[in-house]
Amino acid sequence: MILKNLRVDGGISDLTNCYIMQDEKTKETIVIDPGGSADKIIEMLKILDAKVKYIYLTHCHGDHIRALKEVKDAFGGKVLIHRYDVEGLYDQNISLTDYIGINHITIEPDSSVDDGDLLHVGDIELKVIHTPGHTKGGSSLYCEKEGLLFSGDTIFRGTWGRTDLPTGSLEEIMNSIMKKILTLPKDTIIYPGHGKSTLVKEEEPIYFNLEPRRDV
């Protein structure tokens, strides 16, 4: 398994993490959250000689989809997003694309996903976990074999995602974190949509012991 983390310009002050995960044998590849800097993403995909199977969107916000069209045009791949966030892709009041100054999204997802769906990229298996709260269709991807989770903007190192944006909910994000993410094995690596990676066991005290949030 090859995993690359590209910090890309999603149009806001906080750079977005775009992840590229590849099965070394088959070269099948998944791109997670092409949030901007299309040239950087495309260059890495060329270096990897990638066969892009999926472009996965953890949620519909503009800073996670800014380079979607360019990457799709260059490498193909099926665009996937949770079914509850499909509508948000085309509603600028939800995607906030106007706010970050990008054009209205015109690419339709090739398929919507739901909680428990399995994706296969070569020998890599990824499980969709519906983790609403930042948006109603926010989702995470869990790879049990590699012990890692791509969490989008649900949980970050030392904190959680905003819930004051359209379709957000503090109650839902806490439920997602405490009942779906922090129940994973303690050594699971969490790769968030922004900032540094962390571990399930490092985040547990914040939510279960009510310890102060750490510096991110």
Secondary structure, 3 states (H helix, E strand, C coil): CEEEEEEECCCCCCCEEEEEEECCCCCEEEEECCCCCHHHHHHHHHHCCCEEEEEEECCCCHHHCCCHHHHHHHHCCEEEEEHHHHHHHCCHHHHCHHHHCCCCCCCCCCEEECCCCEEEECCEEEEEEECCCCCCCCEEEEECCCCEEEEECCEECCEECCCCCCCCCHHHHHHHHHHHHCCCCCCCEEEECCCCCEEHHHHHHHHHCCCCCCCC
